[in-house]
Amino acid sequence: MRTVSVMGFDGALASAITGVIDLFRLAGVTWARINDTPPDQQFTTQLLTKGGRPCRCINGITLMADGDWQDIPTGNSQADLVIVPTIGAPIAQVLEANPGLVDWLGGFREAPTGQVRLASNCTGAFLLAEAGLLDGRQATTHWGFSNQFRKRFPGVDLQPEKLITVDGHIACAGGGMAWWDLGVYLVERYAGAKVARELAKAFVIDAGRTSQAPYGALQARRYHSDAAILKLQDWLDVNYTRPVTLQALAAFADLTERSLIRRFKAATGDTPTSYLQILRIEAARQHLENSRVAVEEVTRLVGYEDVSSFSRLFRKHTGLAPGIYRARFGR
């Protein structure tokens, strides 16, 4: 029987705590009950807080703790797997209020085996990064907080389009309810594919998701002070439908093409061409969500001519074909 320790703190998202506890507690149990066979429980769980005190979640619910995380050494077998839930309150406020938890998490910098020992959901990744655990590693977090994350933790290889990242002994899940996917993944790692598949069926979870890109919106990419690049971004925001060349953009910014590429990427994280694609894809999202205009017309409205090329590009950025995206998110 493996022990899963979920960290509790004031301002956490309650469902990211109780939901993931339900998943692990009922792995090997619910499917057996459905099929009238003896249950085979795979995990025990414990909610750990500072001092073992109750934690008040962001929705006002107070959860009783099973123990104090400070009483469990980071290498102790009592903590086979540690999960950090979503931060629901203002992120900086929670980080500032939990220096002890950050220090304790820092003890997981090394892991004795190749198994995942530490995981975060959504903005819980901020606590891992604050502990220095994600420096030089791949990670993901809620797509809506990716710019804030990059600004605070530039040494992390953030991949916000991914639903789950695994780098060494640390796993991260993307936004909101991605604890479903994280839980099923970790059950598979610890208890095997059969138990994970049965758990997903019992809880009616689509276990095939790999990306949170369909849910993302255009991130402003304006957390910089390069005046020339900001001016160019302003121009592109208005003129993204026009035929644009790198040469013309460089002339507008009064830079050489080489300098433009270097400064634009340093400021925004994207090349000018990639940024233009993102603007166009975001405009296409808005058309698909809010109108019944045909995909062919959407292609033209956002600055492309070839529907097939646009559809491939749209799928690359969102993980969905334009028609499927409209069916899922259209009004």
C-alpha positions in Angstrom: 0.0 0.0 0.0 1.5 3.3 -1.1 1.0 6.6 0.7 0.0 9.7 -1.1 0.6 12.9 0.9 -1.4 16.0 -0.3 -0.2 19.4 1.0 -2.8 21.7 2.5 -2.5 25.4 3.0 -4.9 28.4 3.3 -6.1 29.6 -0.1 -5.7 26.2 -1.8 -8.3 25.1 -4.3 -10.5 22.6 -2.4 -11.4 20.3 -5.3 -7.7 19.9 -6.2 -7.2 18.5 -2.7 -10.4 16.4 -2.2 -10.7 15.3 -5.8 -7.2 13.9 -6.0 -7.6 12.2 -2.6 -10.8 10.6 -4.0 -9.0 9.3 -7.1 -6.2 7.7 -5.1 -8.4 6.3 -2.4 -10.7 4.7 -4.8 -8.2 3.3 -7.3 -8.9 -0.4 -7.4 -12.0 0.1 -5.3 -14.8 1.7 -7.4 -14.3 -0.4 -10.5 -14.4 -3.5 -8.3 -17.7 -2.4 -6.7 -19.2 -1.7 -10.1 -18.3 -5.2 -11.2 -19.2 -6.8 -7.8 -15.7 -8.1 -7.2 -13.5 -7.8 -4.1 -11.9 -4.3 -3.9 -8.1 -4.0 -4.1 -7.2 -0.7 -2.6 -3.9 0.6 -3.9 -3.2 3.8 -2.0 -3.7 5.4 1.4 -3.8 9.2 1.5 -3.1 11.9 4.1 -3.7 15.6 4.0 -0.8 17.4 5.7 -0.7 21.0 6.8 1.5 23.2 8.9 1.2 22.1 12.5 -1.5 19.7 11.5 -4.0 22.6 11.7 -7.1 22.8 9.5 -6.7 24.6 6.2 -9.3 27.1 4.9 -9.6 26.7 1.1 -10.4 29.5 -1.3 -14.1 28.6 -1.5 -14.5 29.0 2.3 -14.5 25.2 3.0 -12.2 24.2 5.9 -10.5 20.8 5.6 -9.3 18.9 8.6 -5.7 17.7 8.4 -4.4 14.2 9.0 -1.0 15.4 10.2 1.9 17.9 10.0 4.1 17.9 6.9 7.0 19.0 9.1 6.9 15.7 10.9 7.7 13.7 7.8 11.3 13.9 6.5 11.3 14.3 2.7 13.0 11.0 2.2 10.7 9.1 4.5 8.7 6.1 3.2 5.6 7.7 4.8 5.6 10.0 1.8 5.9 7.8 -1.3 4.3 10.5 -3.4 3.7 14.2 -2.4 1.2 16.3 -4.3 0.9 20.1 -4.2 -2.6 21.3 -5.1 -3.7 24.4 -7.0 -3.1 27.8 -5.4 -6.6 29.5 -5.5 -5.7 32.7 -3.6 -3.4 35.4 -5.0 -0.2 33.5 -5.8 2.3 35.9 -4.4 0.4 36.1 -1.1 0.4 32.3 -0.7 4.1 32.0 -1.5 4.9 34.7 1.0 2.7 33.0 3.7 4.3 29.6 3.3 8.1 29.8 3.6 8.2 26.7 5.8 6.4 24.6 3.2 8.7 26.0 0.4 11.8 25.0 2.5 10.3 21.5 3.2 9.6 21.0 -0.5 13.2 21.9 -1.3 14.2 18.7 0.4 12.9 16.8 -2.7 15.7 18.2 -4.9 17.2 14.7 -5.0 15.2 11.5 -5.4 16.6 8.0 -4.6 14.8 6.3 -7.4 13.5 7.0 -10.9 9.9 7.1 -9.8 7.9 10.3 -9.6 8.0 11.4 -6.0 6.7 15.0 -6.2 3.8 16.5 -8.3 1.9 19.7 -8.6 -1.4 20.7 -10.1 -2.0 24.0 -11.9 -0.5 27.0 -10.0 0.9 24.6 -7.4 3.9 24.6 -9.6 4.7 28.1 -8.3 5.5 26.5 -4.9 7.8 23.9 -6.5 9.5 26.6 -8.5 9.8 28.8 -5.4 11.7 25.9 -3.7 14.1 25.8 -6.6 13.0 22.4 -7.7 12.1 23.3 -11.3 15.2 25.1 -12.3 16.4 23.7 -15.6 13.5 21.3 -15.7 10.4 21.1 -17.9 7.2 22.1 -16.2 3.7 23.3 -16.9 1.1 25.3 -15.0 -2.2 27.0 -15.8 -1.9 28.6 -19.2 -3.4 31.9 -17.8 -0.6 32.3 -15.4 2.3 31.3 -17.7 3.6 34.8 -18.2 3.6 35.5 -14.5 5.4 32.2 -14.0 8.1 32.9 -16.6 8.7 36.3 -15.2 9.2 35.0 -11.7 11.1 31.8 -12.7 13.0 32.4 -15.9 15.2 29.4 -15.3 12.4 26.9 -15.7 11.7 25.3 -19.1 7.9 26.2 -19.0 5.7 24.4 -21.5 2.2 25.8 -20.8 0.7 24.1 -23.8 1.3 20.7 -22.2 -1.3 19.1 -19.8 1.3 17.1 -18.0 5.1 17.3 -17.9 7.5 14.8 -16.2 11.1 15.6 -15.7 13.0 13.2 -13.5 11.1 12.6 -10.2 8.8 15.7 -10.6 5.5 15.9 -12.5 3.4 19.0 -13.1 -0.1 19.3 -14.4 -1.7 22.2 -16.2 -4.7 24.3 -15.4 -7.7 23.8 -13.1 -9.1 20.3 -13.3 -6.0 18.8 -14.7 -5.7 16.9 -11.4 -7.9 14.3 -13.1 -5.3 13.7 -15.7 -2.4 13.9 -13.2 -4.1 11.5 -10.8 -4.8 8.9 -13.5 -1.2 9.2 -14.8 0.3 8.7 -11.4 -2.0 5.8 -10.6 -0.6 4.2 -13.8 3.0 4.9 -12.8 2.5 3.3 -9.3 -0.3 0.7 -9.8 -0.2 -0.1 -13.5 -2.1 0.6 -16.7 -5.0 -1.8 -15.9 -5.8 -0.1 -12.6 -5.5 3.4 -14.2 -7.8 2.5 -17.1 -10.4 1.1 -14.8 -10.2 4.2 -12.6 -10.7 6.5 -15.6 -13.7 4.5 -16.7 -15.2 4.4 -13.2 -14.8 8.2 -12.8 -15.8 8.9 -16.5 -12.5 10.7 -17.2 -11.1 11.2 -20.7 -7.7 9.9 -20.1 -6.4 10.6 -23.6 -5.9 14.4 -23.2 -2.3 15.6 -23.6 -2.7 19.4 -24.2 -4.4 22.4 -22.6 -3.8 24.5 -25.7 -7.5 24.4 -26.7 -8.4 26.3 -23.5 -5.6 28.9 -23.7 -6.1 32.5 -24.7 -3.5 34.8 -26.2 -1.0 35.8 -23.6 0.0 39.5 -23.8 3.7 38.9 -24.0 4.2 42.4 -22.9 6.2 41.9 -19.7 9.2 43.8 -21.1 10.4 47.3 -21.6 11.8 47.3 -25.1 10.0 50.3 -26.6 10.7 49.4 -30.2 9.2 45.9 -29.8 6.2 47.3 -27.9 5.6 49.7 -30.8 5.8 46.8 -33.3 3.5 44.7 -31.2 0.9 47.5 -31.1 1.2 47.7 -34.9 0.8 44.0 -35.4 -2.2 43.9 -33.0 -4.1 46.1 -35.5 -2.6 44.9 -38.8 -2.2 41.2 -38.3 -4.5 40.5 -41.4 -2.2 42.2 -43.8 0.6 40.5 -45.7 3.7 41.0 -43.6 7.4 40.3 -44.3 10.2 40.2 -41.9 11.9 42.9 -44.0 8.9 45.2 -43.6 8.7 44.6 -39.8 12.4 45.4 -39.4 12.0 48.6 -41.4 9.1 49.6 -39.2 11.1 49.0 -36.1 14.2 50.7 -37.6 16.2 47.6 -36.9 18.1 45.1 -39.0 16.3 41.8 -39.5 18.9 40.0 -37.4 18.5 42.5 -34.5 14.7 42.4 -34.8 14.6 38.6 -34.4 17.0 38.7 -31.5 15.3 41.6 -29.6 11.8 40.3 -30.3 12.5 36.9 -29.0 14.3 38.3 -26.0 11.3 40.5 -25.2 8.4 38.2 -25.9 9.8 34.6 -26.1 8.6 34.4 -29.7 10.0 35.2 -33.1 8.0 37.9 -35.0 6.6 35.3 -37.4 5.5 33.1 -34.5 3.9 36.1 -32.7 2.0 37.0 -35.9 0.7 33.4 -36.1 -0.4 33.6 -32.5 -2.3 36.8 -33.2 -4.0 35.3 -36.2 -4.9 32.0 -34.4 -6.4 34.0 -31.5 -8.5 36.0 -33.9 -9.6 32.8 -35.5 -10.6 31.4 -32.1 -12.8 34.5 -31.6 -14.6 34.0 -34.9 -15.1 30.3 -34.3 -16.4 30.9 -30.8 -18.7 33.8 -31.6 -19.9 33.5 -35.2 -21.2 30.9 -37.7 -18.9 32.2 -40.4 -17.5 29.3 -42.5 -14.0 28.1 -41.9 -13.0 29.2 -45.4 -14.1 32.8 -44.5 -12.4 32.7 -41.1 -9.2 31.7 -43.0 -9.5 34.9 -45.1 -10.5 37.1 -42.2 -7.4 36.4 -40.2 -4.9 36.9 -43.1 -4.5 33.4 -44.7 -5.5 32.2 -48.1 -5.1 28.4 -48.0 -7.7 26.7 -45.8 -5.6 23.5 -45.5 -2.5 25.3 -44.4 -4.6 27.4 -41.9 -6.3 24.3 -40.5 -2.9 22.6 -40.0 -1.6 25.7 -38.2 -4.7 26.0 -36.1 -4.4 22.4 -35.0 -0.7 22.9 -34.2 -1.6 25.8 -31.8 -4.8 24.5 -30.3 -4.6 20.7 -30.7 -8.0 20.8 -32.5 -9.2 21.2 -36.0 -11.2 24.4 -36.6 -14.5 22.6 -36.9 -14.0 20.6 -33.8 -12.9 23.7 -31.9 -16.1 25.4 -32.9 -18.2 22.4 -31.9 -16.6 22.4 -28.4 -16.4 26.1 -27.7 -18.8 27.9 -30.0 -21.8 29.7 -28.6 
